[in-house]
Amino acid sequence: MEWDEERLARAVLTQVVDAGDPRLAPLLEREGAAAVLAGLRASPREDAWPRRAKAADEDAVVERARAGAMRFIVPGDAEWPAGVGDLAWCGLWQGMGGVPIGLWVVGPGDVAAMSARAVAIVGSRAATAYGERIGVDLASQLSVPSGGQPGWTIVSGGAFGVDAAAHRGTLAVQGATIGVYANGLDAPYPPHNAGLFDRLRAEQVVISEVAPGISPTRRGFLARNRLIAALSVGVVVVEAAYRSGAKNTAAWAGLLNRTVMAVPGPVQSAMSQGTHQLIRDGRASLVTDAGDIRTLVEPLGAVVEPTGLGETRVLDQLTQPQRAVHDAFPGRGTISAGELSLRSGLSMPACQAALMQLADLELVEVADCGTWRLRRPGRRPRARRASGPGQPQLVEDEAS
């Protein structure tokens, strides 16, 4: 990676401007990063941007990048992820938006290649055992090839709870995963997830739009959520409280026309109030397993949807006359063939033919005095039907 003037100016601006600040994009488009940085340093104003610009040191930025084995990618680079460009047109949310100035990257993975086929899995940091288990299961199942389609890259935020579960589920099956962080990549956050952070850096890829040395802020987490959504074709919310950062990611996904999905949880769980609200309000599709997710995010025709009908029953195979006669039976008691003919709308010969067929299928049986009734479970027929015209005679042996 070569530090030309424009790239270096953009890298410095990631120290100067808060992530997701929409005021910077028009300045960059009009003037370019080098001119914007120079203008801030020459400004007599004493607000945050000029003060930070004057304090920034290009040499220190380059040295931190080298020491941390980081690279800084910008729009136009081969590794720049295409999906992030959609942030230019999707508008603002909670006062934030816009394409990142650039992305700090660590790890052997190629961001553009990995994000070309990616699904985000996010959820509560204070996840329950249920939420963590679902996060691991979904990530591990989506990460491996299925039905002739390759596995999906899993994108998440590296935090406690569902995020960490999604990353670990992917790593367990040697899948691909991207960690998106709200802090500089020279330190793990949260610190207790240092082992996961180090493994992602060594085997996968981690990214951030803030410079090394910058600590995470609440605003930074919310800005980070838009990157998680933009890097993916769909976002799965596994577990989220009523007020949750995961719901913020889902909101960004909606603005970006990504597929939004949510996993239902126990009806009394506070940690599932947010997911239930997303489903109830029609802002997310209900999913329960990796198959549901693939059905929504794979290209049209790539996944054969299950019918959901379960095991085929005898009643499913009835012809229209057979069903008409069967439906005409009372739930209890007996009925004559003549009454069945009237109720079903069939002629008497057609009704009798259907009755013979239903008796063969052991769905109906002859009762006393030549009437008919629905076959009760547990009744064992000796099933002997008289030949020739007229009313059938059936000799039975009832189970005790």
C-alpha positions as CSV (number, residue, x, y, z in Angstrom):
1,M,0.0,0.0,0.0
2,E,1.4,3.4,-1.0
3,W,0.6,6.5,1.1
4,D,-0.1,9.0,-1.6
5,E,-1.3,12.5,-0.6
6,E,-5.0,11.8,-0.9
7,R,-4.9,8.4,0.9
8,L,-2.8,9.9,3.8
9,A,-5.2,12.9,4.1
10,R,-8.2,10.6,4.3
11,A,-6.4,8.5,7.0
12,V,-5.7,11.6,9.0
13,L,-9.3,12.7,8.7
14,T,-10.4,9.5,10.4
15,Q,-8.8,11.0,13.5
16,V,-10.5,14.4,12.9
17,V,-14.1,13.6,11.9
18,D,-16.4,11.4,13.9
19,A,-17.6,8.3,12.1
20,G,-20.8,8.7,10.2
21,D,-20.7,12.6,10.2
22,P,-22.6,13.5,7.0
23,R,-21.1,17.0,6.8
24,L,-17.8,15.6,5.4
25,A,-18.9,13.8,2.3
26,P,-19.9,16.9,0.3
27,L,-16.6,18.6,1.2
28,L,-14.6,15.6,0.0
29,E,-16.5,15.5,-3.2
30,R,-16.1,19.2,-3.9
31,E,-12.5,19.7,-2.7
32,G,-10.7,16.4,-2.1
33,A,-9.3,15.1,1.2
34,A,-6.0,16.9,1.0
35,A,-7.6,20.3,0.5
36,V,-10.2,19.7,3.2
37,L,-7.4,18.8,5.7
38,A,-5.3,21.8,4.7
39,G,-8.3,24.1,5.1
40,L,-9.1,22.8,8.5
41,R,-5.5,23.4,9.6
42,A,-5.6,26.9,8.3
43,S,-9.0,27.7,9.9
44,P,-9.1,30.3,12.7
45,R,-12.1,28.5,14.3
46,E,-11.6,26.7,17.6
47,D,-14.2,24.0,17.2
48,A,-13.4,20.3,17.2
49,W,-12.4,19.6,13.5
50,P,-9.8,22.4,13.2
51,R,-8.3,21.6,16.6
52,R,-8.1,17.9,15.8
53,A,-6.6,18.5,12.4
54,K,-3.9,20.7,13.8
55,A,-3.0,18.1,16.4
56,A,-2.9,15.2,13.9
57,D,0.5,13.9,12.8
58,E,0.8,12.1,9.5
59,D,4.0,10.3,10.4
60,A,2.4,9.0,13.6
61,V,-0.5,7.7,11.5
62,V,1.8,5.8,9.1
63,E,3.8,4.4,12.0
64,R,0.7,3.1,13.8
65,A,-0.5,1.5,10.7
66,R,2.9,-0.2,10.1
67,A,3.2,-1.4,13.7
68,G,-0.3,-2.9,13.7
69,A,0.1,-4.5,10.2
70,M,-2.9,-2.4,9.1
71,R,-3.9,-1.2,5.7
72,F,-6.1,1.7,4.8
73,I,-8.4,1.3,1.9
74,V,-10.3,4.0,0.1
75,P,-13.0,4.1,-2.6
76,G,-11.5,3.0,-5.9
77,D,-9.2,0.4,-4.3
78,A,-9.7,-3.2,-5.5
79,E,-10.4,-4.3,-1.9
80,W,-13.1,-1.6,-1.4
81,P,-16.4,-3.4,-0.7
82,A,-19.1,-2.5,-3.3
83,G,-22.0,-2.6,-0.8
84,V,-20.6,0.3,1.2
85,G,-21.2,2.6,-1.8
86,D,-25.0,2.2,-1.2
87,L,-24.6,4.5,1.9
88,A,-24.3,7.4,-0.5
89,W,-28.0,7.3,-1.5
90,C,-29.8,5.7,1.5
91,G,-30.2,8.9,3.5
92,L,-29.5,9.6,7.1
93,W,-30.6,7.8,10.3
94,Q,-30.3,9.5,13.7
95,G,-28.2,12.2,12.2
96,M,-25.6,9.9,10.7
97,G,-24.9,8.5,7.3
98,G,-22.7,8.6,4.3
99,V,-19.9,6.6,2.8
100,P,-16.8,6.1,5.1
101,I,-13.8,8.3,4.4
102,G,-11.8,5.0,4.2
103,L,-11.6,1.8,6.1
104,W,-8.8,0.5,8.4
105,V,-8.3,-3.2,7.8
106,V,-6.3,-5.9,9.5
107,G,-6.1,-9.6,8.5
108,P,-5.5,-11.9,5.5
109,G,-9.0,-11.7,4.2
110,D,-10.0,-9.6,1.2
111,V,-12.9,-7.3,2.3
112,A,-14.4,-6.9,-1.2
113,A,-14.3,-10.7,-1.9
114,M,-15.6,-11.7,1.5
115,S,-18.5,-9.1,1.6
116,A,-19.7,-10.0,-1.9
117,R,-21.7,-12.9,-0.4
118,A,-22.3,-11.9,3.3
119,V,-25.0,-12.1,5.9
120,A,-24.9,-10.2,9.1
121,I,-25.9,-11.8,12.4
122,V,-26.3,-9.4,15.3
123,G,-28.0,-9.3,18.7
124,S,-27.9,-8.4,22.3
125,R,-24.6,-8.1,24.2
126,A,-26.4,-9.3,27.3
127,A,-27.6,-12.4,25.4
128,T,-29.2,-15.3,27.1
129,A,-28.0,-18.9,26.6
130,Y,-30.8,-19.3,24.0
131,G,-29.5,-16.3,22.0
132,E,-25.9,-17.4,22.0
133,R,-26.8,-20.9,21.0
134,I,-28.9,-19.7,18.1
135,G,-26.1,-17.3,17.1
136,V,-23.6,-20.1,17.0
137,D,-26.0,-22.5,15.2
138,L,-27.0,-20.0,12.5
139,A,-23.5,-18.8,11.8
140,S,-22.0,-22.3,11.6
141,Q,-24.8,-23.6,9.3
142,L,-24.7,-20.6,7.0
143,S,-20.9,-20.6,6.7
144,V,-20.8,-24.0,5.0
145,P,-21.9,-24.9,1.4
146,S,-25.4,-26.2,1.1
147,G,-27.6,-27.3,-1.8
148,G,-24.9,-26.6,-4.4
149,Q,-24.4,-23.0,-3.1
150,P,-21.2,-21.8,-1.4
151,G,-21.2,-20.8,2.3
152,W,-21.9,-17.3,3.4
153,T,-19.5,-14.8,5.0
154,I,-20.8,-13.9,8.5
155,V,-20.5,-10.2,9.4
156,S,-20.8,-9.1,13.0
157,G,-19.5,-6.5,15.5
158,G,-17.2,-8.5,17.8
159,A,-19.1,-7.6,20.9
160,F,-20.2,-9.8,23.8
161,G,-23.3,-12.0,23.4
162,V,-24.7,-12.7,20.0
163,D,-21.9,-11.0,18.0
164,A,-19.2,-13.1,19.6
165,A,-21.4,-16.3,19.2
166,A,-21.8,-15.6,15.5
167,H,-18.0,-15.2,15.0
168,R,-17.2,-18.3,17.0
169,G,-19.8,-20.4,15.2
170,T,-18.2,-19.4,11.9
171,L,-14.7,-20.1,13.1
172,A,-15.7,-23.5,14.4
173,V,-16.5,-24.7,10.9
174,Q,-13.6,-22.8,9.2
175,G,-16.0,-20.4,7.5
176,A,-15.4,-16.8,6.6
177,T,-16.3,-13.9,8.9
178,I,-15.7,-10.1,9.1
179,G,-15.5,-8.2,12.4
180,V,-16.6,-4.6,12.2
181,Y,-15.4,-2.5,15.1
182,A,-16.2,1.0,16.5
183,N,-12.7,1.6,17.8
184,G,-9.2,1.8,16.5
185,L,-7.8,-1.6,15.5
186,D,-4.7,-1.4,17.6
187,A,-6.7,-2.6,20.7
188,P,-9.5,-5.1,21.2
189,Y,-12.9,-4.1,22.3
190,P,-14.3,-5.3,24.6
191,P,-11.0,-6.2,26.2
192,H,-12.3,-9.5,27.5
193,N,-12.9,-10.5,23.9
194,A,-9.2,-10.1,23.1
195,G,-8.8,-13.8,22.2
196,L,-11.5,-13.5,19.6
197,F,-10.2,-10.2,18.2
198,D,-6.7,-11.7,17.8
199,R,-8.0,-14.8,16.0
200,L,-10.1,-12.7,13.6
201,R,-7.0,-10.5,12.9
202,A,-4.9,-13.6,12.3
203,E,-7.3,-15.7,10.3
204,Q,-10.1,-13.5,8.9
205,V,-10.4,-9.7,8.6
206,V,-11.4,-6.9,10.9
207,I,-12.3,-3.4,9.8
208,S,-13.0,0.0,11.3
209,E,-13.6,3.5,10.0
210,V,-11.8,5.2,12.9
211,A,-8.1,5.6,13.2
212,P,-5.8,3.6,15.5
213,G,-5.8,5.0,19.0
214,I,-9.5,6.1,19.0
215,S,-11.7,4.6,21.7
216,P,-15.3,3.5,21.0
217,T,-18.2,5.9,21.7
218,R,-22.0,5.4,21.7
219,R,-22.2,7.4,18.5
220,G,-19.4,5.3,17.1
221,F,-21.3,2.1,17.7
222,L,-24.3,3.5,16.0
223,A,-22.3,4.6,13.0
224,R,-20.6,1.2,12.9
225,N,-24.0,-0.5,12.6
226,R,-24.5,1.1,9.2
227,L,-21.3,-0.6,7.9
228,I,-22.5,-4.0,9.2
229,A,-25.7,-3.6,7.2
230,A,-24.0,-2.2,4.1
231,L,-21.5,-5.1,4.0
232,S,-24.3,-7.7,3.9
233,V,-27.2,-8.7,1.7
234,G,-29.3,-9.4,4.7
235,V,-29.3,-8.8,8.5
236,V,-30.5,-11.4,11.0
237,V,-31.4,-10.1,14.5
238,V,-31.1,-13.1,16.8
239,E,-32.0,-11.5,20.2
240,A,-32.7,-7.8,21.0
241,A,-34.3,-5.9,23.8
242,Y,-36.9,-3.3,23.2
243,R,-34.1,-0.7,23.0
244,S,-31.2,-2.3,21.3
245,G,-28.3,-1.5,19.0
246,A,-29.3,-4.5,16.9
247,K,-32.5,-2.8,16.1
248,N,-30.5,0.1,14.9
249,T,-28.6,-2.2,12.5
250,A,-32.0,-3.5,11.3
251,A,-33.1,0.0,10.6
252,W,-30.0,0.7,8.5
253,A,-30.6,-2.6,6.6
254,G,-34.1,-1.4,5.8
255,L,-32.8,2.0,4.5
256,L,-30.3,0.1,2.3
257,N,-32.9,-2.3,0.9
258,R,-31.2,-5.3,2.6
259,T,-33.3,-8.3,3.7
260,V,-34.1,-7.9,7.4
261,M,-34.8,-11.1,9.4
262,A,-35.4,-11.8,13.1
263,V,-35.5,-14.9,15.2
264,P,-38.4,-15.2,17.6
265,G,-37.6,-16.0,21.3
266,P,-39.5,-17.0,24.4
267,V,-42.6,-14.8,24.6
268,Q,-41.8,-13.6,28.1
269,S,-38.1,-12.9,27.5
270,A,-37.1,-9.2,27.7
271,M,-34.2,-10.0,25.4
272,S,-36.6,-10.9,22.6
273,Q,-39.0,-7.9,22.8
274,G,-37.1,-6.1,20.1
275,T,-37.1,-9.1,17.7
276,H,-40.8,-9.7,18.3
277,Q,-41.5,-6.0,17.6
278,L,-39.6,-6.2,14.3
279,I,-41.6,-9.2,13.2
280,R,-45.0,-7.8,14.5
281,D,-44.5,-4.5,12.7
282,G,-43.6,-6.2,9.4
283,R,-40.1,-4.8,9.4
284,A,-38.4,-8.3,9.6
285,S,-39.2,-11.7,8.2
286,L,-39.4,-14.4,10.8
287,V,-36.6,-17.0,10.5
288,T,-35.9,-20.0,12.7
289,D,-33.0,-21.8,11.0
290,A,-30.4,-21.4,8.2
291,G,-32.8,-22.8,5.7
292,D,-35.2,-20.0,6.3
293,I,-32.4,-17.5,5.8
294,R,-31.1,-19.0,2.6
295,T,-34.6,-19.0,1.1
296,L,-34.6,-15.2,1.6
297,V,-31.1,-14.3,0.6
298,E,-30.1,-16.8,-2.1
299,P,-30.7,-15.9,-5.8
300,L,-34.1,-16.7,-7.0
301,G,-34.5,-20.4,-7.8
302,A,-31.3,-21.4,-5.9
303,V,-33.2,-22.8,-3.0
304,V,-36.2,-25.1,-3.2
305,E,-38.6,-24.0,-0.5
306,P,-40.1,-26.7,1.8
307,T,-43.8,-27.1,1.4
308,G,-44.3,-27.1,5.1
309,L,-47.1,-29.6,4.8
310,G,-45.4,-32.4,6.8
311,E,-46.2,-36.0,6.3
312,T,-48.6,-36.8,3.5
313,R,-52.0,-38.1,4.8
314,V,-54.6,-40.3,3.2
315,L,-57.0,-37.4,3.2
316,D,-54.6,-35.3,1.1
317,Q,-54.9,-37.9,-1.7
318,L,-58.7,-38.0,-2.0
319,T,-60.4,-37.2,-5.3
320,Q,-63.0,-34.4,-5.5
321,P,-66.0,-36.8,-5.2
322,Q,-64.4,-38.7,-2.4
323,R,-63.7,-35.5,-0.5
324,A,-67.2,-34.2,-1.1
325,V,-68.7,-37.3,0.4
326,H,-66.2,-37.5,3.3
327,D,-66.9,-33.8,4.2
328,A,-70.6,-34.5,4.2
329,F,-70.4,-36.9,7.1
330,P,-71.4,-35.6,10.6
331,G,-68.6,-35.6,13.2
332,R,-70.6,-38.1,15.3
333,G,-73.4,-40.6,14.6
334,T,-74.6,-42.2,11.4
335,I,-76.0,-41.1,8.1
336,S,-77.7,-42.7,5.2
337,A,-76.3,-42.9,1.6
338,G,-79.3,-40.9,0.4
339,E,-78.6,-38.1,2.9
340,L,-74.9,-38.1,1.9
341,S,-75.9,-37.8,-1.7
342,L,-78.0,-34.7,-0.9
343,R,-75.3,-33.1,1.3
344,S,-72.4,-33.8,-1.2
345,G,-74.4,-32.7,-4.3
346,L,-73.5,-36.0,-6.0
347,S,-75.9,-38.4,-7.7
348,M,-76.7,-41.5,-5.8
349,P,-74.5,-43.8,-8.0
350,A,-71.6,-41.4,-7.7
351,C,-72.1,-41.1,-4.0
352,Q,-72.2,-44.9,-3.6
353,A,-69.0,-45.3,-5.7
354,A,-67.2,-42.8,-3.5
355,L,-68.5,-44.6,-0.3
356,M,-67.0,-47.9,-1.6
357,Q,-63.7,-46.2,-2.2
358,L,-63.7,-44.5,1.2
359,A,-64.5,-47.8,2.8
360,D,-61.5,-49.4,1.0
361,L,-59.3,-46.6,2.4
362,E,-60.7,-47.4,5.9
363,L,-62.0,-43.9,6.3
364,V,-65.7,-44.8,6.7
365,E,-67.7,-47.9,7.6
366,V,-71.1,-49.3,7.5
367,A,-73.2,-48.9,10.7
368,D,-76.5,-50.5,11.7
369,C,-79.4,-50.6,9.4
370,G,-77.3,-49.8,6.3
371,T,-76.3,-46.4,7.5
372,W,-72.7,-45.1,7.4
373,R,-70.3,-43.4,9.8
374,L,-66.8,-42.1,10.0
375,R,-64.3,-44.8,10.9
376,R,-63.2,-44.5,14.5
377,P,-59.5,-45.0,15.4
378,G,-59.0,-48.4,17.0
379,R,-61.9,-50.2,15.2
380,R,-60.5,-53.2,13.4
381,P,-62.5,-54.2,10.4
382,R,-63.0,-57.8,9.3
383,A,-63.9,-55.8,6.1
384,R,-65.9,-58.1,4.0
385,R,-67.9,-56.3,1.4
386,A,-70.7,-58.2,-0.4
387,S,-70.4,-58.4,-4.2
388,G,-73.2,-57.4,-6.5
389,P,-75.5,-54.4,-6.6
390,G,-77.2,-53.0,-3.6
391,Q,-76.1,-51.8,-0.2
392,P,-72.7,-53.1,0.9
393,Q,-72.5,-55.3,4.0
394,L,-69.4,-54.9,6.2
395,V,-68.7,-57.4,9.0
396,E,-66.5,-55.9,11.7
397,D,-64.7,-56.8,14.9
398,E,-64.5,-53.8,17.2
399,A,-61.4,-53.2,19.3
400,S,-62.0,-53.2,23.0
